[in-house]
Amino acid sequence: MQQLDLENALKEATRGFYAALNQVLAGDPEPMLALWSHADDVTYMSPLGELLVGWAPIERSWRGQAEQIRGGPMVAEDLHVIAGAGLGMVVGFERGSVRIEGKEQWVDIRATSVYRLENARWMMVAHHTDRL
């Protein structure tokens, strides 16, 4: 793929991630699960403060979030995209509101997402979030 094609595909993957995140907040984790690589080296540092390594705990986390957290929409802001030959990175902010245990909470998060090309498709291999 040419550089411009890589960047456009990565931007599209990022739009897919945020659409899937809003589906999680509506109770459906399946679109999110389809965006992740299922490799053993994937990592997720969620806003809950945990570091998850490997597909199985990450899948459990997204399923649990879909069961326990409602809200949205979450909006991505100030995104910066870096696309390489096999890896891509997106940094920016995630903002919105969620309800956890019936309590409304404003969410203001710094986020870094790392994607890897797998079978000519950008797949999430790391997502790191922390609250501002």
Secondary structure by P-SEA (a helix, b strand, c coil): ccaaaaaaaaaaaaaaaaaaaaaaaaccaaaaaaaccccccbbbbcccccccccaaaaaaaaaaaaaccccccccccbbbbbbcccbbbbbbbbbbccccccbbbbbbbbbbbbbbbcccbbbbcbbbbbcc
